[in-house]
Amino acid sequence: MVSNKTLNRINELSKKSKEVGLTPDEKVEQDKLRKEYLADFRSRMLDELTSLKIVDEKGNDVTPAKLKVEKAIRKRNLH
């Protein structure tokens, strides 16, 4: 999970970018931090989605096969 320190730095760089601009080093840092944040977000979102089970009104499991396969793959990789 991305730390509060990282999020604060992303916000600082964004604010500075809008106000006065960034140096080339700061642009590289900003890009690196954004990529780190997005990778973490995508990973957590995929974890959330693969933990879902979809059930119809009758109580039947109607989870799409693709989701079941992804869930099995992720479960295998955790053990």
C-alpha positions, 0 to 999 in steps of 0.5 A, a space after each residue: 500500500 502506498 504510504 501517506 508520505 508518498 501521497 503527500 509528495 504526489 500532492 506537493 508535486 502536483 500543486 507545485 506543477 500548477 503554480 510554478 512548474 517542476 524541474 526535470 528531476 521533479 518531473 521524473 520523481 512525479 512520474 515514478 510516484 504516480 506509476 507506483 500509486 497506480 500499480 498499487 491501486 490496480 492491484 488492490 482493485 483486482 484483489 477486490 474484484 476477484 473476491 466477489 461472488 455474483 449470485 442471482 435472485 434464486 441463490 445460484 452462483 452466476 459469477 463469470 467464468 473469467 472471474 473464477 479463473 482469475 480468482 483461482 490463479 491469484 489463490 494459487 499464487 498466494 500459496 
